[in-house]
């Protein structure tokens, strides 16, 4: 059922929606975003490990804390 309010734009909107669905654009964008977020968290994790190593206290001489 077409929406009559949009008039001449119905065809353009329908064709655009069809192309987006056929190209699986939503799935591809979701994949890109998932990869981006995962990579970002991996980078944060790596940075936190470096900070942890830099701020680690050296053991006192003679084995005493």
N, C-alpha and C positions, 0 to 999 in steps of 0.2 A: 504494500500500500504506500503510495507516494504521498508526501506531505505537500499539499497544495499551496501553502503559504510561500514556500521557497520558489515556486514557479519555474523559471528557466534554469535555475541552479540545480534542480533535482538531478538532471542527467550528469552534470559535472561531479556533484557530490557522490552519486551512485558509482560512477566510474572510478573516482578517487578511492572510495572505500573498497571497491573490488580489487584494485591494484595493490592496496596496502595489505589486504587479506591474502591475495595470491603470492605476494612477495614475502610473506611471513615476516613483515617488518617489525611487528611487535615482539616476536620471539627473538629476532636478531638484536634489536635494541636492548632487550632484557639481558641477553647474553653479554653484550658489550658492557652494560652497567654492572652486571655481576662480576665480570673480570676486573673492572676498574675498582670496585669496592674491595674485592678480595686482595688485589695488589696493594691497595692503600693500607689495609690492615696489616699485611705482611711487612710493608715498609715501616709502619709504626712499631710493630713487634721487633723488627731488627734494630731500630733506633733505641728502643727501650732496653734491649740487651746490651747495646754499646754503653748507654748511660749507666746501667747497672755495673758493668765491668769497670768503668771509669771511677765510680764512686765506692767501689768495694774497699773496705778497710783491710790493710795488710795486717797479717798476724803479728803480734808483739814478739820481739826477739826472745828466744828461750822457751817458746811455746806457751807463754802465759797470755791470757786474753786481756 
